[in-house]
Amino acid sequence: QVQLVESGGGLVQAGGSLRLSCAASGRTFSRDAMGWFRQAPGKEREFVAAVTWSGGSTSYADSVKGRFIISRDNAKSTVYLQMDNLKPEDTAVYYCTTTPGSIRYGSSWWVYWGQGTQVTVSS
């Protein structure tokens, strides 16, 4: 099994920054893709960003392009989401996820999920 634990969420003013971390443990594969989704109250869980196992390819939702950066450190079994210029509409619970496959935007594609970390952006 794979366990994922997110951290780094919190309350920040609009225009501020946060850096989320997700530590993986258990049975993992070096070729696993990793990603971030988010879910606001009353809304569907939506894709935010993903990175391939090598870190050589990344994907972003249009709403966060130019503001968020995903990266991973395989030696630490950790994936990061650097979030800059945060907006109130970024407020959501952010979930770390991984899959032994390629990057896909649908949440059903991803196999393992963390418990989530709350990000709240005030105006």
trRosetta pair geometry for C-beta under 8 A, 3 or more apart (Angstrom, degrees):
i j d omega theta_ij theta_ji phi_ij phi_ji
1 26 4.9 -64 94 -172 63 148
1 27 6.1 97 41 27 23 102
1 112 7.9 135 -175 -110 70 127
2 24 6.2 -19 -169 -162 102 102
2 25 7.4 148 -157 78 55 39
2 26 4.6 -172 -109 80 34 122
2 27 5.9 -92 -64 68 74 64
2 28 5.6 92 -113 -80 112 78
2 98 6.3 -89 138 66 156 131
2 111 7.7 74 42 105 131 108
2 112 4.4 -46 80 -102 117 171
3 24 7.0 148 80 -155 52 50
3 25 4.8 -18 61 63 102 90
3 26 4.9 113 5 -14 83 125
3 112 7.8 -117 -84 -176 16 130
4 22 5.6 0 -171 -177 100 108
4 23 7.3 158 -151 78 50 43
4 24 5.5 -16 -98 -99 75 73
4 96 4.7 -148 166 96 131 115
4 97 7.1 -166 47 -93 175 29
4 98 6.7 168 -71 -1 136 109
4 112 5.9 132 -13 136 120 107
4 113 6.6 -111 53 155 131 19
4 114 3.6 -97 109 -67 101 91
5 22 6.9 159 76 -152 39 58
5 23 5.1 -17 59 57 95 92
5 25 7.8 13 1 7 107 107
5 96 7.9 -3 66 44 15 140
5 114 5.8 161 -91 -137 17 118
5 115 7.2 8 -123 19 59 101
6 9 7.1 43 137 -21 112 109
6 20 6.2 -14 -164 -173 101 108
6 21 7.1 150 -154 84 52 49
6 22 5.0 -22 -96 -97 68 84
6 94 6.6 -180 -168 98 156 89
6 95 7.0 -122 -37 -132 149 33
6 96 4.9 169 -74 -9 102 114
6 114 4.6 124 -22 126 95 153
6 115 6.8 -140 28 59 98 69
6 116 6.1 -16 40 -156 143 11
6 117 4.0 -131 121 -19 119 112
7 20 7.2 156 82 -156 40 62
7 21 5.1 -16 62 62 89 96
7 22 7.7 167 19 -81 67 40
7 23 7.6 16 7 -3 111 101
7 117 6.2 159 -106 -91 16 149
8 18 6.1 132 152 170 96 97
8 19 5.4 -92 -163 96 141 56
8 20 4.2 180 77 -113 129 42
8 21 5.1 116 -26 10 129 78
8 117 6.4 69 56 139 63 163
9 18 6.8 45 -123 175 37 148
9 20 6.4 29 -60 -103 70 101
9 94 6.4 175 -85 34 119 111
9 117 3.4 177 -14 149 127 101
9 118 4.8 135 145 67 144 43
9 119 4.8 -110 -141 -66 97 66
10 18 6.3 178 45 -117 92 130
10 118 7.6 87 -71 91 18 80
10 119 7.1 9 43 -118 37 56
10 120 7.3 -84 136 37 32 84
11 120 4.7 -20 -106 74 72 108
11 121 8.0 169 -156 -83 52 26
11 122 6.6 29 -173 -17 96 110
12 16 3.9 -138 172 86 112 136
12 17 7.1 -137 -166 52 156 20
12 18 5.6 -141 -24 -49 151 107
12 86 5.7 70 96 57 125 153
12 119 7.6 -25 21 -164 107 83
12 120 7.4 147 25 84 61 58
12 121 5.8 -24 75 -109 83 69
12 122 7.4 -172 93 21 33 81
13 16 5.0 98 61 -20 67 123
13 121 7.3 61 174 -162 12 68
13 122 5.5 -46 -111 68 56 91
13 123 7.9 83 -158 -141 72 6
14 86 6.3 -131 -133 96 42 75
14 87 5.9 36 -137 -124 97 41
14 88 6.0 -34 -83 -41 113 78
14 121 5.7 85 -82 168 63 104
14 122 6.6 -108 -24 91 79 44
14 123 5.2 28 -23 -116 133 48
15 85 5.9 -21 -134 -135 47 55
15 86 6.8 -59 18 52 12 66
16 86 5.5 -29 67 34 66 114
16 121 7.5 -173 49 -130 99 92
17 82 7.3 -6 -169 -176 111 78
17 83 6.1 163 -153 91 62 62
17 84 4.7 -10 -104 -107 106 61
17 85 7.6 17 -78 -16 81 37
17 86 6.7 168 -91 -18 31 104
18 83 4.9 0 60 59 80 112
18 86 6.7 42 6 -57 97 143
18 119 6.2 -169 61 -128 162 112
19 80 6.3 -13 -176 -168 94 109
19 81 7.2 165 -158 82 48 50
19 82 5.2 -11 -111 -107 86 67
19 83 7.1 -171 -82 22 37 74
20 36 7.2 101 87 -115 144 141
20 80 6.6 150 83 -160 58 54
20 81 4.2 1 54 53 109 99
20 82 8.0 -147 28 -65 68 27
20 83 6.9 46 -6 -10 99 113
20 94 5.9 -80 -109 106 163 148
20 96 7.8 -170 146 -64 120 104
20 117 6.3 167 -133 66 112 139
20 119 7.6 -64 -68 -67 122 124
21 78 5.8 -16 -167 -170 97 117
21 79 7.6 148 -158 80 49 44
21 80 5.6 -20 -102 -104 64 76
22 34 7.3 178 84 -179 135 129
22 36 7.8 -170 -25 -86 142 92
22 78 6.4 152 77 -156 51 64
22 79 4.8 -13 58 59 108 88
22 80 7.5 -165 19 -76 77 33
22 81 7.9 48 -12 -8 106 97
22 96 3.4 133 -120 -109 150 159
22 114 6.0 -128 -138 -36 110 152
23 76 7.6 -76 -120 149 87 90
23 77 6.4 63 -162 103 65 91
23 78 5.2 -24 -98 -99 62 91
24 28 5.4 80 141 -81 128 146
24 34 7.7 -110 -47 -106 139 133
24 77 4.4 -117 64 165 89 102
24 78 7.0 -167 11 -81 80 38
24 79 7.5 51 -24 -3 111 94
24 98 6.7 44 -106 -29 139 153
25 28 7.7 -119 -170 -26 9 118
25 77 6.8 100 -74 124 51 149
28 32 6.1 -88 -170 6 86 145
28 77 6.4 139 39 -137 165 116
28 98 7.4 -24 -132 141 100 162
29 32 4.7 118 68 -37 86 96
29 53 7.8 -62 116 -110 80 137
29 100 5.3 53 40 -112 145 104
30 53 5.8 87 144 -175 57 131
30 74 6.5 52 -141 -159 82 137
31 53 4.3 -97 -144 -35 33 166
31 100 7.0 62 89 -150 92 73
32 53 5.8 109 54 -91 38 104
32 98 4.9 28 162 -179 128 112
32 99 6.5 160 -157 77 86 29
32 100 5.3 -54 -100 -92 83 56
33 50 5.9 27 167 177 112 114
33 51 6.9 175 -158 87 75 41
33 52 5.5 -44 -107 -117 90 45
33 53 6.3 -81 -74 -44 48 72
33 98 6.8 166 87 -152 49 63
33 99 5.6 -13 60 61 95 83
33 101 6.5 -55 17 81 116 46
33 102 6.3 76 -31 -157 147 20
33 103 5.1 -159 -168 -69 155 71
34 50 6.7 175 95 -151 38 71
34 51 5.8 -12 64 58 83 87
34 53 8.0 102 -7 -91 87 52
34 70 8.0 -171 99 175 92 124
34 72 5.9 114 48 -87 137 137
34 79 4.3 -149 129 -69 146 155
34 96 7.1 -10 -174 -171 102 91
34 97 7.1 159 -157 88 58 47
34 98 4.7 -23 -103 -99 74 87
35 47 7.2 -35 169 -146 135 86
35 48 7.3 149 172 59 89 78
35 49 6.3 -174 -151 99 77 47
35 50 3.3 -25 -97 -99 108 89
35 51 7.1 167 -83 15 60 59
35 70 7.5 -12 -128 -146 51 159
35 79 8.0 -51 -35 157 12 160
35 96 7.7 154 87 -157 41 50
35 97 5.2 -23 67 67 85 94
35 98 7.3 160 20 -85 70 41
35 99 7.9 -3 11 8 111 99
35 103 6.8 122 -68 -131 128 93
35 110 6.6 -109 51 -97 120 138
36 48 4.3 -50 102 68 95 123
36 49 5.1 17 44 52 104 83
36 50 7.3 -161 21 -72 60 55
36 70 6.5 -159 5 -102 115 123
36 79 7.7 -164 -50 126 94 124
36 81 5.0 34 -49 -73 161 144
36 94 5.9 -7 -169 -173 110 102
36 95 6.9 148 -156 77 58 48
36 96 6.1 -31 -100 -100 71 53
36 97 7.3 158 -93 21 23 85
37 45 5.1 39 155 172 131 101
37 46 6.3 164 -160 81 86 32
37 47 5.8 -50 -106 -101 84 36
37 48 5.8 171 -112 1 25 94
37 94 7.4 162 87 -155 40 55
37 95 4.9 -16 65 61 89 102
37 97 6.1 26 2 -2 106 131
37 107 5.9 58 -109 -103 162 103
37 110 7.6 -151 -24 24 129 158
38 45 7.2 174 88 -152 25 66
38 46 6.1 -25 63 61 73 83
38 48 5.3 72 -8 -55 101 126
38 90 7.7 -45 172 -168 171 62
38 92 3.8 81 171 107 110 143
38 93 6.6 160 -155 79 67 42
38 94 4.8 -27 -98 -100 91 66
38 95 6.9 174 -88 15 36 77
38 119 7.6 -50 -130 39 126 122
39 43 6.3 -176 -161 85 64 87
39 44 7.1 -92 -124 140 93 25
39 45 4.2 -40 -77 -97 112 72
39 46 7.1 144 -85 12 57 69
39 92 5.6 150 67 -171 26 110
39 93 5.3 -20 61 58 84 93
39 95 7.0 26 1 -10 103 117
39 116 7.8 -56 38 -122 105 141
40 43 4.4 32 65 32 88 128
40 91 6.3 77 -114 99 109 74
40 92 4.3 -76 -67 -99 72 94
40 93 7.8 166 -83 14 33 68
43 46 7.2 -33 142 -20 114 112
43 92 7.8 -67 64 -113 127 116
45 95 7.1 -16 -148 26 124 137
45 107 5.0 62 96 -78 120 156
46 61 6.9 57 147 -99 106 154
47 50 7.3 -42 -163 -27 107 108
47 61 5.4 153 102 -67 82 109
47 105 4.5 -85 -26 -155 162 74
47 106 7.7 -44 -51 -51 121 16
47 107 7.3 -152 -62 -62 78 74
48 60 7.4 -26 156 -146 50 65
48 61 5.5 -65 -131 2 31 121
48 64 5.9 35 -162 6 79 157
48 68 6.8 -56 169 116 102 169
48 81 7.2 23 122 -137 134 144
48 94 7.1 -9 -11 -135 163 98
49 58 6.7 -6 -171 -175 98 101
49 59 6.6 167 -152 88 52 57
49 60 4.9 -5 -104 -105 89 70
49 61 6.9 -93 -58 3 61 79
49 64 6.6 -89 -51 90 105 140
49 68 5.8 -138 -44 120 142 127
49 69 8.0 137 -152 -176 163 12
49 70 4.0 176 137 -37 131 132
49 81 6.3 145 54 -120 134 107
50 58 6.9 167 86 -154 49 58
50 59 4.9 1 53 52 93 101
50 70 6.7 68 14 99 1 170
50 103 4.4 147 110 -132 142 117
51 55 5.8 6 173 -117 122 53
51 57 7.1 151 -153 86 54 53
51 58 4.9 -17 -99 -103 78 82
51 59 7.9 -163 -70 22 40 68
51 70 4.8 -156 -39 122 114 116
51 71 6.7 112 -82 -115 165 20
51 72 5.4 -176 96 -14 142 113
51 79 6.7 175 44 -139 124 116
51 103 7.9 110 9 -83 6 129
52 55 6.8 -124 72 -34 73 14
52 56 6.0 -40 65 52 124 73
52 57 4.4 46 -3 54 126 96
52 58 7.6 -116 4 -68 77 44
52 102 7.8 -18 -108 -138 97 63
52 103 6.7 -85 -72 -34 76 112
53 74 7.4 55 -179 -89 73 131
54 57 7.5 57 64 10 98 80
55 58 7.9 3 -166 -57 52 95
55 71 6.5 35 -140 -152 116 67
55 72 5.4 -146 -84 50 102 93
55 74 7.8 -122 -31 -27 113 104
57 103 7.5 -138 116 -4 112 138
58 69 8.0 -5 -175 -156 166 61
58 70 5.5 162 -142 63 121 104
59 103 5.2 149 11 151 138 152
59 105 7.8 -111 138 -78 141 85
60 64 5.5 -123 -176 82 108 94
60 65 4.7 133 107 -83 133 76
60 68 6.4 160 -135 74 123 104
60 70 7.4 -180 -83 0 90 111
61 64 5.2 63 66 20 91 99
61 65 7.2 -139 91 -33 43 82
62 65 5.8 -36 -145 -1 35 118
63 89 7.7 -103 -175 118 129 123
64 67 5.3 -106 -166 63 61 103
64 68 4.1 -5 166 13 118 123
64 83 7.8 -61 -152 -124 119 88
64 90 7.7 94 -97 -109 102 109
65 68 7.7 -54 -80 42 20 84
67 83 6.8 22 141 -158 92 61
67 84 5.4 -146 -166 71 66 74
67 85 4.8 -103 -130 62 108 106
67 86 7.6 136 173 -76 127 41
68 81 6.1 -12 -167 -173 110 91
68 82 6.6 154 -157 83 54 57
68 83 5.1 -10 -106 -105 89 67
68 84 7.2 -177 -80 25 39 69
69 81 7.5 159 79 -156 44 46
69 82 4.5 -5 57 56 94 109
69 84 7.9 27 0 1 96 106
70 79 6.9 -1 -171 179 94 102
70 80 6.9 162 -153 85 48 58
70 81 5.5 -15 -100 -103 75 72
70 82 7.8 -160 -73 23 28 73
71 79 7.2 172 92 -156 40 61
71 80 5.0 -9 62 56 85 104
71 82 7.3 24 9 -6 108 106
72 78 6.8 172 -153 95 65 48
72 79 4.4 -27 -101 -105 91 75
72 80 7.0 -178 -84 15 39 74
73 76 4.3 22 107 34 116 108
73 77 7.8 -38 94 14 74 18
73 78 5.1 3 55 61 97 93
73 79 7.9 -173 23 -82 62 34
73 80 7.5 44 -6 -15 96 109
74 77 6.8 30 -162 -80 40 44
79 96 6.4 148 67 -144 118 117
81 94 7.1 -133 62 175 155 145
83 86 5.7 53 143 -78 109 101
83 90 7.0 137 -171 -178 135 151
83 119 7.4 24 59 -145 169 152
86 90 5.1 -106 -158 51 84 150
86 119 7.7 -132 -143 170 139 119
86 121 4.6 -150 144 -109 114 135
87 90 5.1 113 60 -11 68 100
87 121 6.1 88 103 123 21 156
88 91 5.9 -18 -178 -15 53 114
88 121 5.0 -151 -99 99 37 101
88 122 7.0 27 -100 -146 94 12
88 123 5.1 -18 -60 -58 131 95
89 121 7.8 -36 33 64 32 132
90 119 6.4 -56 134 121 94 127
90 121 5.1 58 63 -5 98 144
91 119 6.3 -153 -129 105 42 75
91 120 5.2 36 -130 -129 103 49
91 121 5.1 -130 -61 29 86 81
92 119 6.2 5 57 57 57 97
93 116 4.2 22 169 177 111 134
93 117 7.0 151 -158 69 69 25
93 118 5.5 -38 -101 -94 73 61
93 119 7.5 155 -106 19 22 74
94 116 6.3 146 71 -153 37 75
94 117 5.5 -27 60 62 91 79
94 118 7.8 157 14 -103 78 12
94 119 5.5 41 -17 -7 116 118
95 113 5.6 -9 178 -160 124 101
95 114 5.7 177 -158 60 69 84
95 115 7.9 -150 -120 92 86 15
95 116 4.7 -39 -83 -91 79 84
96 113 7.3 143 82 -156 54 50
96 114 4.2 41 51 4 95 129
97 107 7.8 -153 -81 -145 173 74
97 110 4.1 29 159 170 133 147
97 111 7.7 141 -176 48 93 47
97 112 6.4 160 -152 85 62 55
97 113 5.1 -15 -100 -99 91 68
97 114 7.2 -122 -65 6 52 79
98 110 6.8 115 64 -160 16 98
98 111 6.7 -46 94 55 63 91
98 112 5.1 -9 54 58 89 105
99 104 7.7 -29 60 28 162 100
99 109 6.1 -15 -95 137 169 80
99 110 4.6 -115 -49 -126 116 55
99 111 4.7 127 -110 0 72 94
99 112 7.5 -179 -73 21 52 74
100 111 6.8 3 8 3 79 150
101 104 7.5 1 109 -9 117 110
101 109 7.1 -111 78 174 133 100
104 109 3.8 28 72 48 135 178
104 110 7.6 -156 63 -46 97 75
105 109 7.9 79 54 17 29 138
106 109 5.0 103 77 -13 88 104
107 110 6.1 -58 -164 29 48 109
110 113 7.0 91 122 -69 116 88
114 117 7.9 -10 120 -21 130 86
